[in-house]
Amino acid sequence: MLISDPGQEEKTSSGLVPYTVRCDSCGFTLIDSAYRATCPRCDGSLTFDYPASQSLSAIPALDESGMWKYRNRLPVSPQVVPVSLGEGQTPLLRARGAQPYDLYLKNEAVSPTGSHKDRSLSVAITKAVEHGFTACMLYSDGSAALSSAAYAARAGLLNIAVVPAGTHESRLYPLAVYNSAIVEFAGTSAQALNWVHETCLELGLYETSTYRQANPYGSEGIKTISYEIFAQLGAVPDWLAVTVGGGGTLAGIWRGFLELRALGLTQSLPRLIGVLPCGYRVMEIARRHGAASFSELCKLADFPLAETAQVKIAMEHPPDGIEAIQAIRDSGGHFAFATDEEAWAAQAQLGARDGIYAEVSATGPLAAIEQLETRSAFRPGDVVVAVITGSGFRETAATVSPIPIHLEKVDRATGIQSLKSILKGITTCPTGAK
């Protein structure tokens, strides 16, 4: 990758590349003529600056182009055709039921592979194609692995999914359908992430891990959630709750709202609620201790962690944790913690009340909102958005829910009476029907 002076822009056949690559740590600017995940000067995280002329001053009405209608705020060259499966433009639904505040559900579960990670991987794989890669690799047994496999297949790339030893076969089968190579890694998640990163560098593979030091381009896809919420509401919400695994989703959503303010579209910013499994408190501890680096955060993670059903967001060393902490601090928000029992209860409530089947790792925001409601954190009329990050349909075979399943055994003779018992007290026919 070539190095430029601050403010220098790269010429292309169609004009100027519509963004500048900048190191968060040392401020170095880079010409995006060759792929690089970190700063060549200090190995710091890369970020992207977009000219003010590329304004979203009139965010377009929702249309068939999904999140790529915002491509002038995404770090891909204008000539590249996006690798897309129809990600983005997910519904924002008003929750049923009476609350003293307005609760909305941003339903990412309807994404092509059932997760918000599709936004990241669409951008990341598009960038892989732009730079001529033919194979990609990541460590994940969850949403990112499935999304990487799907988008790599769409682009004609080989995907290598490194998964923890003992991963349930129900999570491996979809990867096989996408013709992904699957590799089991014996070791901790931190060891696996490091191994994948080093191996990608050594073998010239494109890394699709979704933390920013591994792939800063994919990280930009998440901020389109913020753009869409703003377009759908016509304003910024007062509060936004989202699960926190590695920290990148929370940080990306915050960047999106900051960009909206920088573009002059709003003066308001939401207060963020970052939700983790109960016991996974390293980011809260690091926030209180003023940790300023990933290594400082890791030193504070010196306590045992219990197993949790919320496996998708259970990270001992969250790689984007410092950014997530900064987002919580800057927004005046909170970290919140959901027990498995609370997450299961929220899953059942979400399904029964709003018709959304979310994975248990995605339902913590509803539990956290309920916790804050009991503490009177919300004012009447506050607009609160819960981001539902993943579909439960991918997890049904891998988890056993404590929700009791009652099977009513019927036959032709007893069926009608049994249904009458189930329907007792419910009006099933519209007025006037016979």
C-alpha positions as MATLAB code, in Angstrom:
seq = 'MLISDPGQEEKTSSGLVPYTVRCDSCGFTLIDSAYRATCPRCDGSLTFDYPASQSLSAIPALDESGMWKYRNRLPVSPQVVPVSLGEGQTPLLRARGAQPYDLYLKNEAVSPTGSHKDRSLSVAITKAVEHGFTACMLYSDGSAALSSAAYAARAGLLNIAVVPAGTHESRLYPLAVYNSAIVEFAGTSAQALNWVHETCLELGLYETSTYRQANPYGSEGIKTISYEIFAQLGAVPDWLAVTVGGGGTLAGIWRGFLELRALGLTQSLPRLIGVLPCGYRVMEIARRHGAASFSELCKLADFPLAETAQVKIAMEHPPDGIEAIQAIRDSGGHFAFATDEEAWAAQAQLGARDGIYAEVSATGPLAAIEQLETRSAFRPGDVVVAVITGSGFRETAATVSPIPIHLEKVDRATGIQSLKSILKGITTCPTGAK';
ca = [
       0.000    0.000    0.000;
       1.287    3.443   -0.882;
       1.501    6.181    1.717;
       0.128    9.639    1.024;
       0.370   13.008    2.636;
      -2.725   14.043    4.598;
      -5.434   15.199    2.233;
      -3.968   13.482   -0.845;
      -6.512   11.460   -2.821;
      -6.038    8.639   -5.311;
      -7.045    9.131   -8.932;
      -9.042    6.431  -10.661;
     -10.387    6.088  -14.180;
     -13.670    7.577  -13.014;
     -12.257   10.364  -10.873;
     -11.404   10.431   -7.183;
     -11.648    7.465   -4.872;
     -14.560    8.589   -2.675;
     -12.854    8.109    0.696;
      -9.533    8.434    2.501;
      -8.000    5.705    4.647;
      -6.608    6.999    7.935;
      -4.941    5.419   10.938;
      -6.853    5.990   14.159;
      -3.670    5.849   16.221;
      -1.084    7.982   14.401;
      -3.210    9.856   11.858;
      -1.305    8.524    8.853;
      -3.305    8.606    5.621;
      -3.088    5.882    3.013;
      -3.879    5.491   -0.650;
      -6.189    2.521   -0.989;
      -4.386    0.965   -3.964;
      -3.555   -2.325   -2.251;
      -5.327   -4.188    0.506;
      -4.128   -3.680    4.045;
      -6.020   -4.260    7.295;
      -3.868   -2.125    9.631;
      -1.582    0.897    9.460;
       1.831    0.062    7.939;
       3.447    2.631   10.193;
       2.166    1.664   13.658;
      -0.164   -1.312   13.074;
      -3.069    0.791   14.328;
      -6.707    0.397   13.308;
      -7.792    1.993   10.053;
     -10.798    4.232    9.609;
     -12.330    6.018    6.643;
     -13.073    9.658    5.902;
     -15.603   10.615    3.243;
     -15.713   14.028    1.551;
     -18.451   16.390    2.660;
     -19.580   16.500   -0.971;
     -20.730   12.889   -0.540;
     -23.516   13.981    1.712;
     -26.573   12.049    2.775;
     -28.386   15.367    3.008;
     -31.431   13.668    1.568;
     -31.340   10.065    2.694;
     -33.304    8.327   -0.056;
     -36.590    6.626    0.498;
     -36.262    2.895    1.074;
     -36.054    1.039   -2.214;
     -34.874   -2.254   -3.651;
     -31.161   -1.482   -3.391;
     -30.888   -2.416    0.304;
     -27.920   -1.053    2.202;
     -25.981   -0.393   -1.013;
     -27.991    2.730   -1.661;
     -25.504    4.169    0.845;
     -22.466    2.999   -1.116;
     -21.032    6.531   -1.288;
     -20.437    6.137    2.459;
     -18.851    2.695    2.132;
     -15.139    2.094    1.359;
     -15.381    0.452   -2.051;
     -14.348    1.793   -5.435;
     -17.120    3.209   -7.635;
     -16.336    0.733  -10.428;
     -16.869   -2.387   -8.307;
     -20.175   -4.243   -8.458;
     -21.244   -5.056   -4.889;
     -21.391   -8.688   -3.833;
     -24.939   -8.667   -2.541;
     -27.621  -11.119   -1.485;
     -30.172   -8.398   -0.715;
     -28.875   -7.369    2.713;
     -30.098   -4.243    4.460;
     -33.448   -2.480    4.343;
     -34.596   -4.592    7.276;
     -37.918   -3.682    8.900;
     -38.276   -1.386   11.876;
     -41.384   -2.647   13.658;
     -43.243   -0.975   16.481;
     -43.539   -3.477   19.312;
     -47.022   -4.524   20.332;
     -48.207   -3.858   23.846;
     -48.516   -0.777   25.981;
     -45.357    0.939   27.203;
     -44.888    4.445   28.558;
     -42.225    4.807   25.853;
     -42.209    3.933   22.132;
     -40.408    0.616   21.562;
     -39.246   -0.334   18.075;
     -37.589   -3.531   16.850;
     -34.933   -3.347   14.115;
     -35.303   -6.884   12.781;
     -31.955   -7.981   11.337;
     -33.122  -11.591   11.630;
     -34.629  -11.306    8.137;
     -31.191  -10.752    6.554;
     -30.121  -13.247    3.853;
     -28.320  -15.554    6.299;
     -30.392  -14.446    9.292;
     -27.944  -11.998   10.854;
     -26.728   -8.395   10.828;
     -23.300   -9.804    9.917;
     -24.469   -9.896    6.301;
     -23.918   -6.135    6.152;
     -20.275   -6.548    7.149;
     -19.592   -9.507    4.898;
     -21.210   -7.931    1.859;
     -18.737   -5.048    2.107;
     -15.826   -7.280    3.093;
     -16.273   -9.749    0.226;
     -16.836   -6.904   -2.230;
     -13.446   -5.573   -1.131;
     -11.901   -9.029   -1.573;
     -13.134   -9.090   -5.173;
     -11.888   -5.546   -5.750;
      -8.382   -6.578   -4.706;
      -8.352   -9.877   -6.556;
      -8.415  -12.379   -3.701;
      -9.588  -15.906   -4.461;
      -9.849  -17.326   -0.913;
     -10.871  -16.023    2.493;
     -10.757  -17.315    6.052;
     -12.131  -16.469    9.476;
     -12.652  -17.943   12.914;
     -16.290  -18.310   13.919;
     -18.873  -20.988   14.527;
     -21.742  -18.563   14.370;
     -23.201  -15.740   12.333;
     -19.983  -14.452   10.772;
     -18.951  -17.901    9.512;
     -22.297  -18.486    7.843;
     -22.329  -15.028    6.304;
     -18.743  -15.262    5.058;
     -19.483  -18.630    3.460;
     -22.606  -17.332    1.712;
     -21.040  -14.167    0.317;
     -17.853  -15.966   -0.691;
     -19.984  -18.474   -2.588;
     -21.843  -15.633   -4.283;
     -18.518  -14.103   -5.342;
     -16.947  -17.396   -6.414;
     -14.330  -17.368   -3.640;
     -13.203  -20.255   -1.482;
     -14.229  -19.757    2.144;
     -12.376  -21.429    5.001;
     -14.275  -21.465    8.280;
     -12.178  -22.187   11.361;
     -14.495  -23.410   14.115;
     -14.016  -24.491   17.737;
     -13.528  -28.191   18.357;
     -16.844  -29.818   19.205;
     -19.014  -27.363   17.257;
     -22.542  -28.743   16.888;
     -23.034  -30.309   13.470;
     -26.177  -28.243   12.891;
     -23.890  -25.210   12.601;
     -21.531  -27.014   10.255;
     -24.130  -28.259    7.800;
     -24.991  -24.826    6.331;
     -21.270  -24.162    5.845;
     -21.009  -27.399    3.897;
     -24.000  -26.381    1.765;
     -22.106  -23.204    0.840;
     -19.103  -25.420   -0.065;
     -16.987  -23.875    2.678;
     -13.889  -25.687    3.883;
     -14.245  -26.349    7.627;
     -11.293  -26.553   10.013;
     -11.559  -27.379   13.735;
      -9.224  -25.470   16.048;
      -8.290  -26.802   19.470;
      -7.702  -23.824   21.742;
      -9.308  -20.679   23.108;
     -11.110  -18.178   20.922;
      -8.295  -15.651   21.463;
      -5.714  -18.204   20.313;
      -7.824  -19.093   17.296;
      -8.300  -15.457   16.254;
      -4.564  -14.857   16.499;
      -3.783  -18.015   14.537;
      -6.207  -17.112   11.766;
      -4.803  -13.578   11.532;
      -1.202  -14.797   11.340;
      -2.059  -17.565    8.876;
      -3.910  -15.186    6.558;
      -0.862  -12.920    6.473;
       1.498  -15.828    5.864;
      -0.551  -17.494    3.113;
      -1.946  -14.353    1.487;
      -5.535  -15.177    2.399;
      -8.196  -12.534    2.811;
      -9.421  -12.400    6.402;
     -13.151  -11.966    6.927;
     -13.146  -11.905   10.737;
     -15.441   -9.065   11.705;
     -13.313   -7.135   14.198;
     -11.779   -3.930   12.865;
      -8.089   -4.851   13.100;
      -8.807   -7.904   10.957;
     -11.044   -6.212    8.389;
     -11.810   -2.493    8.744;
     -13.770   -2.479    5.478;
     -16.374   -4.944    6.652;
     -16.750   -2.998    9.881;
     -18.164   -0.088    7.896;
     -21.180   -2.108    6.775;
     -22.686   -2.069   10.271;
     -23.194    1.697   10.305;
     -25.876    1.343    7.623;
     -28.127    0.104   10.441;
     -27.975    3.636   11.856;
     -28.723    5.215    8.493;
     -31.784    3.005    8.036;
     -33.140    3.623   11.537;
     -32.834    7.364   10.928;
     -34.597    7.062    7.570;
     -37.356    4.845    8.976;
     -38.040    6.937   12.077;
     -37.368   10.294   10.470;
     -35.225   11.071   13.513;
     -32.605    9.627   15.837;
     -34.015    7.450   18.652;
     -33.504    8.469   22.258;
     -32.114    5.042   23.180;
     -30.716    2.111   21.222;
     -30.036   -1.341   22.691;
     -27.905   -3.967   20.960;
     -25.983   -7.054   22.015;
     -22.215   -6.809   22.394;
     -19.931   -9.680   21.467;
     -16.586   -8.418   20.259;
     -17.745   -4.783   20.428;
     -17.679   -4.051   16.698;
     -21.435   -3.887   16.144;
     -21.962   -1.373   18.932;
     -19.012    0.730   17.729;
     -20.176    0.596   14.100;
     -23.711    1.689   14.950;
     -22.282    4.593   16.952;
     -20.076    5.642   13.995;
     -23.176    5.719   11.821;
     -24.986    8.125   14.123;
     -21.878   10.293   14.452;
     -21.726   10.538   10.659;
     -25.368   11.588   10.506;
     -24.593   14.400   12.934;
     -21.396   15.389   11.092;
     -23.409   15.663    7.869;
     -25.795   18.086    9.572;
     -28.783   15.766    9.350;
     -29.371   15.732   13.102;
     -28.072   17.311   16.272;
     -29.272   14.415   18.403;
     -27.507   11.188   19.296;
     -28.972    8.123   21.005;
     -27.902    6.774   24.355;
     -26.550    3.293   23.797;
     -27.286    0.168   25.818;
     -24.672   -2.507   25.185;
     -25.975   -5.887   26.316;
     -23.802   -8.843   27.337;
     -24.372  -12.247   28.967;
     -24.424  -12.119   32.744;
     -20.879  -12.430   34.090;
     -19.131  -11.156   30.946;
     -18.168   -7.878   32.588;
     -14.680   -7.195   31.271;
     -15.799   -4.168   29.223;
     -17.636   -2.666   32.196;
     -14.575   -3.282   34.392;
     -12.309   -1.784   31.721;
     -14.615    1.241   31.440;
     -14.394    1.860   35.183;
     -10.605    1.415   35.192;
     -10.102    3.718   32.199;
      -8.443    1.029   30.043;
      -7.169    2.621   26.828;
      -5.906   -0.378   24.853;
      -6.827   -3.943   24.031;
      -3.876   -5.260   26.018;
      -5.023   -3.319   29.096;
      -8.514   -4.728   28.664;
      -7.190   -8.286   28.412;
      -5.235   -7.917   31.662;
      -8.509   -7.155   33.434;
     -10.115  -10.364   32.139;
      -8.587  -12.413   34.939;
     -11.759  -14.034   36.278;
     -13.521  -17.290   35.364;
     -16.523  -17.167   33.052;
     -19.520  -19.429   33.301;
     -20.988  -21.207   30.295;
     -23.926  -19.430   28.725;
     -26.619  -20.151   26.182;
     -25.814  -16.737   24.667;
     -22.766  -18.220   22.971;
     -22.705  -15.841   20.005;
     -21.867  -12.884   22.237;
     -19.778  -14.649   24.906;
     -16.252  -13.336   24.336;
     -13.537  -13.417   26.951;
     -11.376  -10.841   25.139;
     -13.608   -8.637   22.935;
     -11.297   -7.359   20.156;
     -13.259   -4.138   19.548;
     -13.987   -3.681   23.244;
     -12.161   -0.362   23.621;
     -14.226    1.171   20.801;
     -17.416   -0.169   22.353;
     -16.456    1.314   25.730;
     -15.815    4.685   24.089;
     -19.195    4.551   22.340;
     -20.975    3.839   25.633;
     -19.067    6.619   27.364;
     -19.610    9.194   24.614;
     -23.316    8.420   24.296;
     -23.988    8.599   28.027;
     -25.181    5.018   27.853;
     -24.817    1.815   29.842;
     -23.596   -1.737   29.673;
     -26.318   -4.141   30.760;
     -26.278   -7.859   31.511;
     -28.853  -10.533   30.783;
     -29.020  -13.925   32.437;
     -29.817  -16.904   30.243;
     -33.217  -17.103   31.944;
     -33.919  -13.475   31.049;
     -32.773  -14.015   27.464;
     -34.964  -17.124   27.093;
     -37.943  -15.237   28.548;
     -37.334  -12.330   26.162;
     -37.122  -14.783   23.254;
     -40.510  -16.239   24.168;
     -42.042  -12.794   24.664;
     -40.713  -11.556   21.326;
     -42.141  -14.556   19.519;
     -45.526  -14.522   21.231;
     -46.007  -10.752   21.169;
     -44.388   -9.650   17.915;
     -44.004  -12.764   15.770;
     -40.213  -12.638   15.650;
     -38.204  -15.781   16.352;
     -34.797  -14.503   17.458;
     -31.836  -16.528   18.605;
     -31.286  -16.344   22.354;
     -27.991  -14.480   21.795;
     -30.028  -11.660   20.223;
     -32.778  -11.149   22.786;
     -30.746   -9.594   25.603;
     -31.677   -6.034   24.513;
     -35.302   -6.663   25.462;
     -34.254   -7.933   28.885;
     -32.003   -4.891   29.346;
     -34.779   -2.493   28.319;
     -37.062   -4.119   30.863;
     -34.371   -3.710   33.546;
     -33.999   -0.005   32.755;
     -37.753    0.454   32.667;
     -38.025   -0.822   36.235;
     -35.443    1.806   37.207;
     -37.499    4.525   35.466;
     -34.672    5.284   33.035;
     -37.092    6.127   30.214;
     -39.291    9.170   30.015;
     -42.817    9.023   28.608;
     -42.590    9.365   24.855;
     -38.953    8.263   24.590;
     -38.201    6.364   21.394;
     -36.303    3.163   22.190;
     -34.925    0.842   19.495;
     -33.864   -2.751   20.157;
     -31.697   -4.244   17.410;
     -32.581   -7.932   16.941;
     -29.336   -9.210   15.465;
     -30.055  -12.852   14.621;
     -32.710  -15.390   13.683;
     -33.651  -18.271   15.935;
     -34.318  -20.563   12.982;
     -30.571  -21.180   12.642;
     -30.280  -22.235   16.290;
     -33.250  -24.519   16.863;
     -31.306  -27.739   16.353;
     -28.280  -26.612   18.360;
     -30.004  -25.469   21.542;
     -32.583  -26.811   23.934;
     -34.929  -24.147   25.191;
     -36.340  -24.311   28.706;
     -39.684  -23.152   27.319;
     -42.069  -26.094   27.920;
     -43.473  -27.636   24.768;
     -46.945  -29.074   25.267;
     -48.116  -31.555   22.665;
     -51.841  -32.019   22.482;
     -52.531  -35.520   21.188;
     -55.642  -35.646   19.032;
     -57.376  -37.842   16.523;
     -60.333  -37.310   14.246;
     -62.796  -37.956   17.068;
     -61.210  -35.786   19.763;
     -59.555  -33.043   17.730;
     -62.395  -30.513   17.618;
     -62.999  -30.691   21.356;
     -59.309  -30.279   22.078;
     -59.146  -27.200   19.850;
     -62.195  -25.741   21.586;
     -60.334  -26.117   24.874;
     -57.254  -24.392   23.455;
     -59.372  -21.582   21.993;
     -61.489  -21.108   25.114;
     -61.992  -17.408   25.758;
     -60.641  -16.321   22.371;
     -62.887  -14.876   19.680;
     -61.784  -16.477   16.439;
     -64.440  -15.225   14.018;
     -64.903  -11.651   12.871;
     -68.186   -9.972   13.726;
     -70.971  -11.330   11.573;
     -69.220  -14.559   10.617;
     -71.074  -17.802   11.164;
];
